[in-house]
Amino acid sequence: MPFTLIPAIILACLLPLAATAADKAPPTIEELWEIIQQQQAEIEALKSQQQDTAKQAADADEKAEAAVVAVEESGSTASSQSSWADRTTIGGYGELHYNNINNDGIDDKKEIDFHRFVLFFGHEFTDKLRFFSEFELEHALAGDGKKGEVELEQAYIEYDIRDNLQTRGGVFLMPVGILNETHEPTTFYGVERNDVESIIVPSTWWEAGGGLNGYFDNGISWDLALTSGLAIPTTGDNAFRVRSGRQKVSEAIANDFAYTGRLKYTGIQGLELAGTLNYQSDASQESGDGLDSGLLYETHAIYQNGPFQLRALYAGWDFDGSAVKAADADRQHGWYIEPSIRPWQQLGFYARYEDLDGARTRDKFKQWEIGANYWPHEDVVLKIDYRNRNVDTVDIAAKSVDFTAFDLGLGYQF
């Protein structure tokens, strides 16, 4: 209570005395002093009580603030944990194949194989920085004497320089063809992948290095990459075979790097046009062996109009070197065309014609096939097809023979 109120209080206390002054004798000085002392004690007690109340209020405010901070910190930790989970993704795909190949008893085959089991792992460190990987087991078993392989197909870091420009570094799929980057079984027709994008491209094809890609609002996008290269053998049964030159980034020889560029157009709804060039100054990674530079050129088109789709692709290699020319393998190329129709959401039909001229005798053939896909769910597919292959030169010793095949497949992705 402020000291300025003391006179007023004293006056209020003296008024009753003044009102009865006529009837009573005035108080003595000692009595007045005693009254003043009593009132002063009451004032001091009120002041002390007010200070205690203020302190209790301050303590309560401090405790409340501490509680709020604790809750916020706890929420921040939970939010951080939730954010980590939200930014991490897991996915995968798999394929089970049954192949029944008939070539008049020369090399017949009836086989069932879990061809691929693949897991994806990805994580976003920030909105601009992310990691992606792809881990694969082929043919169910891997190890000494087993037919399968365990492979790391992708493991790279990607960074957004700006909204329409990205860079990446690590192990990644090469930007070429239709199936090399998108090959989940639910995304294409046929139990087996087409032969042009297996023998010539050769899918699945991954390398290690760095890349840059961007896009424009008009539907044009581009990719550039500097990566490890192929090491194509020059002797043996697989001499000059492109697919046999994939090193899969396993202690890969890096005497000679490869340069890749792709241009793609998707500015019209339902249409994709693309072209890729890949150049390596020494396609065998060894000088003086008769195989020098190699240039891959690939172009493809995809057109979708309602239930109808058409895919077409051409790919070819030009090699320099005395040995590869002597083996008539300096030019290897192939093309295919694939019309399909999906009259119902769950059922689609296709036909495909391929023409290949590869390095080996058995890689020079013409093939047509027909089949169907059934999707009980958009991420699950059942496949059936029939293939008819006619090789350019029959050579039983080289396994270059005509055949027909009936195939069944089950695939999924998640």
C-alpha positions as CSV (number, residue, x, y, z in Angstrom):
1,M,0.0,0.0,0.0
2,P,1.5,3.4,-0.9
3,F,2.7,5.7,1.9
4,T,0.6,8.5,0.5
5,L,-2.5,6.8,1.9
6,I,-1.2,6.9,5.5
7,P,-2.5,10.5,6.2
8,A,-5.9,9.6,4.8
9,I,-6.1,6.5,6.9
10,I,-5.1,8.5,10.0
11,L,-7.7,11.1,9.2
12,A,-10.3,8.4,8.8
13,C,-9.4,7.0,12.1
14,L,-9.5,10.4,13.9
15,L,-12.9,11.4,12.5
16,P,-14.9,9.2,14.9
17,L,-13.0,10.7,17.8
18,A,-13.8,14.2,16.5
19,A,-17.5,13.3,16.2
20,T,-17.7,12.4,19.9
21,A,-15.4,15.2,21.0
22,A,-18.3,17.0,22.5
23,D,-19.2,14.1,24.7
24,K,-15.8,12.7,25.5
25,A,-12.5,14.2,26.6
26,P,-10.0,14.5,23.8
27,P,-7.4,11.7,23.7
28,T,-4.0,12.3,25.1
29,I,-0.9,12.5,23.0
30,E,0.1,9.0,24.2
31,E,-3.2,7.6,23.1
32,L,-3.0,9.2,19.7
33,W,0.5,7.8,19.2
34,E,-0.7,4.3,20.2
35,I,-3.5,4.5,17.6
36,I,-1.0,5.6,14.9
37,Q,1.4,2.8,15.8
38,Q,-1.4,0.3,15.6
39,Q,-2.5,1.5,12.1
40,Q,1.1,1.5,10.9
41,A,1.4,-2.1,11.9
42,E,-1.7,-3.0,10.0
43,I,-0.4,-1.2,6.9
44,E,2.9,-3.1,7.1
45,A,1.1,-6.4,7.3
46,L,-1.0,-5.5,4.2
47,K,2.2,-4.6,2.3
48,S,3.9,-7.9,3.2
49,Q,0.8,-9.9,2.1
50,Q,0.8,-8.0,-1.2
51,Q,4.5,-8.9,-1.8
52,D,3.9,-12.6,-1.1
53,T,1.0,-12.7,-3.5
54,A,3.1,-11.1,-6.2
55,K,5.9,-13.6,-5.6
56,Q,3.5,-16.5,-5.8
57,A,2.1,-15.2,-9.1
58,A,5.6,-14.8,-10.5
59,D,6.5,-18.4,-9.4
60,A,3.4,-19.7,-11.0
61,D,4.2,-17.9,-14.3
62,E,7.7,-19.3,-14.3
63,K,6.5,-22.9,-13.8
64,A,3.9,-22.5,-16.5
65,E,6.5,-21.2,-18.9
66,A,8.8,-24.1,-18.1
67,A,6.0,-26.6,-18.7
68,V,5.2,-25.0,-22.1
69,V,8.9,-25.2,-23.1
70,A,9.0,-28.9,-22.0
71,V,6.0,-29.7,-24.1
72,E,7.3,-27.9,-27.1
73,E,10.7,-29.7,-26.8
74,S,8.9,-33.0,-26.5
75,G,6.8,-32.2,-29.5
76,S,9.8,-31.2,-31.4
77,T,11.5,-34.5,-30.8
78,A,8.4,-36.4,-31.8
79,S,8.1,-34.2,-34.8
80,S,11.7,-34.9,-35.8
81,Q,11.2,-38.6,-35.5
82,S,8.0,-38.4,-37.5
83,S,9.7,-36.3,-40.1
84,W,12.5,-38.9,-40.5
85,A,9.9,-41.7,-41.1
86,D,7.9,-39.5,-43.5
87,R,11.0,-38.8,-45.5
88,T,12.1,-42.4,-45.8
89,T,10.5,-44.7,-48.5
90,I,10.7,-48.4,-49.1
91,G,9.4,-50.2,-52.2
92,G,10.3,-53.0,-54.6
93,Y,9.2,-55.4,-57.3
94,G,9.5,-59.0,-58.3
95,E,9.0,-61.4,-61.3
96,L,8.3,-65.1,-61.5
97,H,8.6,-66.6,-65.0
98,Y,7.7,-69.9,-66.6
99,N,9.3,-70.6,-70.0
100,N,8.5,-73.5,-72.3
101,I,10.9,-73.3,-75.3
102,N,10.6,-75.8,-78.2
103,N,13.3,-76.0,-80.9
104,D,12.7,-79.5,-82.2
105,G,14.7,-81.1,-79.5
106,I,18.0,-79.3,-80.1
107,D,17.9,-77.2,-77.0
108,D,14.3,-77.5,-75.6
109,K,13.7,-76.0,-72.2
110,K,11.0,-76.0,-69.6
111,E,11.9,-73.8,-66.7
112,I,10.4,-71.9,-63.8
113,D,12.5,-69.1,-62.2
114,F,12.0,-66.3,-59.7
115,H,13.9,-64.0,-62.1
116,R,14.1,-60.9,-59.9
117,F,13.5,-59.8,-56.4
118,V,14.2,-56.1,-55.9
119,L,14.0,-53.6,-53.0
120,F,14.1,-49.8,-53.2
121,F,15.3,-47.6,-50.3
122,G,15.1,-43.8,-50.5
123,H,15.5,-40.9,-48.0
124,E,15.0,-37.2,-48.3
125,F,17.6,-35.3,-46.2
126,T,16.0,-32.0,-47.1
127,D,13.5,-30.8,-49.7
128,K,16.4,-30.5,-52.2
129,L,18.7,-33.3,-51.2
130,R,17.8,-37.0,-51.4
131,F,19.1,-40.5,-51.6
132,F,17.8,-43.4,-53.8
133,S,18.9,-47.1,-54.1
134,E,17.9,-50.3,-55.7
135,F,19.1,-53.7,-54.4
136,E,18.4,-56.9,-56.5
137,L,18.6,-60.6,-56.1
138,E,18.4,-62.5,-59.5
139,H,17.4,-66.1,-59.9
140,A,16.6,-66.7,-56.2
141,L,20.1,-67.9,-55.1
142,A,23.5,-66.4,-55.3
143,G,26.9,-67.6,-54.3
144,D,29.5,-70.2,-55.5
145,G,28.0,-72.6,-57.9
146,K,24.6,-70.8,-57.9
147,K,23.0,-69.3,-60.9
148,G,21.9,-66.0,-59.3
149,E,23.5,-62.7,-58.5
150,V,23.2,-60.1,-55.8
151,E,23.4,-56.6,-57.4
152,L,23.4,-53.0,-56.4
153,E,21.7,-51.4,-59.4
154,Q,21.4,-47.9,-57.9
155,A,22.8,-45.9,-55.0
156,Y,23.0,-42.2,-55.7
157,I,22.6,-38.8,-54.1
158,E,20.4,-36.3,-56.0
159,Y,20.4,-32.5,-55.4
160,D,18.0,-29.8,-56.8
161,I,20.1,-26.9,-58.0
162,R,16.8,-25.2,-58.8
163,D,13.3,-26.2,-59.6
164,N,14.1,-27.4,-63.1
165,L,17.7,-28.4,-62.7
166,Q,19.1,-31.4,-60.8
167,T,22.4,-33.1,-60.4
168,R,23.2,-36.6,-59.1
169,G,26.3,-38.6,-58.2
170,G,26.8,-42.3,-57.4
171,V,25.5,-45.5,-59.1
172,F,22.5,-44.9,-61.4
173,L,20.7,-46.3,-64.4
174,M,21.8,-44.9,-67.8
175,P,19.3,-42.5,-69.4
176,V,18.7,-44.6,-72.6
177,G,15.7,-46.5,-74.0
178,I,12.3,-47.2,-72.7
179,L,12.9,-50.0,-70.2
180,N,16.3,-49.2,-68.8
181,E,15.0,-46.7,-66.2
182,T,11.4,-48.0,-65.9
183,H,11.3,-51.8,-65.9
184,E,8.9,-52.8,-63.2
185,P,6.9,-55.8,-64.6
186,T,3.5,-54.0,-64.3
187,T,4.7,-51.3,-66.7
188,F,5.4,-53.4,-69.9
189,Y,3.9,-56.2,-71.9
190,G,5.5,-59.7,-72.3
191,V,7.0,-62.0,-69.7
192,E,10.5,-61.4,-70.9
193,R,11.8,-57.9,-71.7
194,N,12.2,-57.2,-75.4
195,D,15.5,-58.4,-76.9
196,V,16.6,-55.1,-78.5
197,E,16.7,-53.5,-75.0
198,S,18.6,-56.5,-73.7
199,I,21.1,-57.3,-76.4
200,I,21.8,-53.9,-77.9
201,V,21.0,-51.2,-75.3
202,P,21.8,-53.3,-73.0
203,S,19.2,-53.2,-70.2
204,T,19.4,-53.2,-67.3
205,W,22.5,-51.0,-67.6
206,W,23.9,-48.9,-64.7
207,E,27.2,-47.1,-64.2
208,A,28.9,-44.9,-61.6
209,G,29.6,-41.2,-62.1
210,G,27.8,-37.9,-62.2
211,G,24.9,-36.5,-64.1
212,L,23.0,-33.4,-64.7
213,N,19.4,-33.2,-65.9
214,G,16.8,-30.4,-66.5
215,Y,13.5,-29.7,-68.1
216,F,11.5,-26.8,-69.6
217,D,7.8,-26.0,-69.4
218,N,7.4,-26.8,-73.1
219,G,7.9,-30.5,-72.4
220,I,11.6,-30.7,-73.4
221,S,14.0,-32.3,-70.9
222,W,17.6,-33.3,-71.2
223,D,20.2,-35.5,-69.4
224,L,24.0,-35.4,-69.4
225,A,26.2,-37.9,-67.7
226,L,29.9,-38.7,-67.2
227,T,30.3,-42.3,-66.0
228,S,32.3,-45.5,-66.0
229,G,32.2,-47.3,-69.3
230,L,31.8,-50.8,-70.8
231,A,34.6,-53.3,-70.9
232,I,33.5,-55.4,-73.9
233,P,35.4,-58.7,-74.3
234,T,37.3,-59.3,-77.5
235,T,37.8,-63.1,-77.3
236,G,35.8,-66.1,-76.4
237,D,32.1,-67.0,-77.0
238,N,31.0,-63.5,-76.0
239,A,33.5,-61.6,-78.0
240,F,32.3,-58.1,-78.9
241,R,28.9,-58.8,-77.2
242,V,27.8,-55.4,-75.7
243,R,25.8,-57.0,-72.9
244,S,28.9,-58.9,-71.7
245,G,30.7,-55.6,-71.4
246,R,28.6,-54.4,-68.4
247,Q,31.0,-54.1,-65.4
248,K,28.2,-53.3,-62.9
249,V,30.5,-51.0,-61.0
250,S,32.3,-54.0,-59.3
251,E,35.9,-53.0,-59.2
252,A,35.3,-51.7,-62.7
253,I,38.2,-50.8,-64.9
254,A,38.1,-47.1,-65.4
255,N,40.8,-46.5,-68.0
256,D,38.2,-44.9,-70.2
257,F,35.1,-43.0,-69.2
258,A,31.8,-42.8,-71.2
259,Y,29.8,-39.7,-72.1
260,T,26.0,-39.8,-72.4
261,G,23.4,-37.3,-73.6
262,R,19.7,-37.6,-74.0
263,L,17.0,-35.3,-75.3
264,K,13.3,-36.0,-74.6
265,Y,10.0,-34.4,-75.6
266,T,6.7,-34.9,-73.8
267,G,4.9,-31.6,-74.7
268,I,1.9,-33.3,-76.3
269,Q,-0.4,-35.4,-74.2
270,G,0.2,-39.1,-74.7
271,L,3.4,-38.6,-76.7
272,E,7.0,-39.3,-75.8
273,L,9.9,-38.8,-78.2
274,A,13.5,-39.3,-77.1
275,G,17.0,-39.8,-78.4
276,T,20.2,-40.8,-76.7
277,L,23.9,-40.9,-77.6
278,N,26.6,-42.7,-75.6
279,Y,30.3,-42.5,-76.6
280,Q,33.4,-44.3,-75.2
281,S,36.8,-43.8,-76.8
282,D,37.8,-47.4,-75.9
283,A,34.9,-49.8,-75.5
284,S,37.1,-52.6,-74.2
285,Q,39.2,-50.6,-71.7
286,E,42.3,-52.1,-73.2
287,S,44.4,-50.5,-75.9
288,G,45.7,-52.4,-78.9
289,D,43.2,-55.3,-78.8
290,G,41.4,-54.4,-82.0
291,L,38.4,-52.8,-80.3
292,D,38.6,-49.0,-80.0
293,S,35.8,-46.4,-79.8
294,G,32.1,-47.2,-79.6
295,L,29.1,-45.0,-80.2
296,L,25.5,-45.9,-79.2
297,Y,22.6,-44.1,-80.8
298,E,19.1,-44.8,-79.6
299,T,15.7,-43.3,-80.4
300,H,12.2,-44.2,-79.5
301,A,8.6,-43.1,-79.5
302,I,5.6,-43.9,-77.3
303,Y,2.1,-42.8,-78.3
304,Q,-0.9,-43.3,-76.1
305,N,-4.5,-42.5,-77.2
306,G,-7.2,-43.9,-74.9
307,P,-6.9,-47.7,-74.7
308,F,-4.4,-47.8,-77.7
309,Q,-0.7,-47.6,-77.3
310,L,2.2,-47.8,-79.8
311,R,5.9,-48.3,-78.8
312,A,8.8,-48.2,-81.3
313,L,12.5,-48.2,-80.7
314,Y,15.7,-48.3,-82.7
315,A,19.2,-48.7,-81.2
316,G,22.6,-49.3,-82.8
317,W,26.3,-49.4,-82.0
318,D,29.2,-48.3,-84.3
319,F,32.6,-49.7,-83.2
320,D,36.1,-48.9,-84.5
321,G,39.0,-51.3,-84.5
322,S,40.6,-54.0,-86.7
323,A,39.4,-57.0,-84.7
324,V,35.8,-56.0,-84.3
325,K,35.6,-55.3,-88.0
326,A,37.2,-58.6,-88.9
327,A,34.5,-60.3,-86.8
328,D,31.8,-58.4,-88.6
329,A,30.6,-57.0,-85.3
330,D,31.5,-53.3,-85.8
331,R,27.8,-52.5,-86.5
332,Q,25.3,-54.0,-84.1
333,H,21.7,-52.8,-84.2
334,G,18.1,-53.7,-83.7
335,W,14.5,-52.3,-83.7
336,Y,11.1,-53.3,-82.6
337,I,7.5,-52.1,-82.9
338,E,4.8,-52.9,-80.4
339,P,1.1,-52.0,-80.7
340,S,-1.2,-52.8,-77.8
341,I,-4.8,-52.2,-76.7
342,R,-6.3,-52.2,-73.2
343,P,-10.0,-52.2,-73.7
344,W,-10.6,-52.8,-70.0
345,Q,-8.7,-51.4,-67.1
346,Q,-7.6,-54.9,-66.0
347,L,-6.9,-56.5,-69.4
348,G,-4.7,-55.6,-72.3
349,F,-3.4,-57.3,-75.5
350,Y,-0.2,-56.7,-77.5
351,A,1.9,-57.8,-80.5
352,R,5.6,-57.2,-81.0
353,Y,8.0,-57.6,-83.9
354,E,11.8,-57.4,-83.4
355,D,14.7,-57.4,-85.8
356,L,18.2,-57.8,-84.4
357,D,21.7,-58.0,-85.7
358,G,24.0,-58.5,-82.7
359,A,27.6,-59.7,-82.3
360,R,26.9,-63.5,-81.9
361,T,25.3,-65.7,-84.5
362,R,22.4,-66.5,-82.2
363,D,21.9,-62.7,-81.6
364,K,21.0,-62.2,-85.3
365,F,17.3,-63.0,-85.7
366,K,13.7,-61.8,-86.3
367,Q,11.0,-62.5,-83.8
368,W,7.3,-61.8,-83.4
369,E,5.2,-62.4,-80.4
370,I,1.7,-61.9,-79.1
371,G,0.3,-62.0,-75.6
372,A,-1.9,-60.5,-72.8
373,N,-1.5,-58.8,-69.4
374,Y,-4.1,-59.1,-66.7
375,W,-4.0,-56.6,-63.7
376,P,-6.1,-57.8,-60.8
377,H,-4.6,-54.7,-59.1
378,E,-2.7,-51.8,-60.7
379,D,0.5,-53.0,-58.9
380,V,0.0,-56.8,-59.7
381,V,0.1,-58.4,-63.1
382,L,-0.3,-61.8,-64.7
383,K,1.2,-62.3,-68.1
384,I,1.0,-64.8,-71.0
385,D,2.7,-64.8,-74.4
386,Y,3.8,-66.8,-77.4
387,R,7.1,-66.2,-79.2
388,N,8.3,-67.3,-82.6
389,R,12.0,-66.7,-83.4
390,N,13.8,-67.2,-86.8
391,V,17.6,-66.9,-86.7
392,D,19.5,-65.6,-89.8
393,T,21.9,-68.6,-89.7
394,V,21.2,-72.0,-88.2
395,D,24.3,-73.1,-86.2
396,I,23.5,-75.8,-83.6
397,A,27.0,-75.6,-82.1
398,A,26.5,-71.8,-81.5
399,K,23.0,-72.4,-80.2
400,S,21.7,-70.4,-83.1
401,V,18.4,-72.2,-83.9
402,D,14.8,-71.3,-84.6
403,F,12.3,-71.8,-81.7
404,T,8.8,-71.2,-80.5
405,A,8.1,-70.4,-76.8
406,F,5.1,-70.2,-74.5
407,D,5.6,-68.1,-71.4
408,L,3.7,-67.3,-68.2
409,G,4.6,-64.6,-65.7
410,L,3.6,-63.1,-62.4
411,G,4.8,-59.7,-61.4
412,Y,4.3,-57.0,-58.7
413,Q,5.5,-53.7,-57.5
414,F,4.9,-51.7,-54.3
